[in-house]
Amino acid sequence: MDIIEKKLRTIGKTIFADYLYIEVSKNFDITIEELCYKHKDFKNYKLSSQRTKLSATRSLLRKGKGIIALQNIIKSEKVNKKIREKAELLLELNI
């Protein structure tokens, strides 16, 4: 398993494509509190999981692997079709 797949499994492909990719891309210093306020389901994770997901997202983006991660999500048949389509849209819009 490559490092991108491992990070995506840590983060969760759905929440990465649904909002973490966008939020962290726009504001690399976004806090857990801000994420919980904007995305109510993020609040459902334990604090340690929230930290891990946010840290892994930052790590992928810092290394310039966001686009590759989105491509990985698009190819994943286990990910909901709407999420795969959202990842495609993010790639098309070059966000």
C-alpha positions, 0 to 999 in steps of 0.5 A: 500500500502506498503512502497516499492510500495509507493517509487517505485511509487514516483520513477517510476518503469520503471526508477528505473529498467532501470537505477536508481537502477544500477547507485545508486548501483554503486555510492551512491553519484551520482549527478543529473547532472551526471544522466542527462548527462548519461540518457537524459530522466532524464533531462526532469523531473523538478529539484524537481522531480529529487531530489525526485526520486534520494532520494527515490532510495537512501532510498530504497537501504540504507534500503536494499530493492532494491531486493524486489523492483525489485521483485515488478517490475517483478510482475507488469503487468503494467510495460513494458515487456522489463523493467520486463525482465531487472529487472529479469536480474538484479536479476539473475546477483545479481547486 
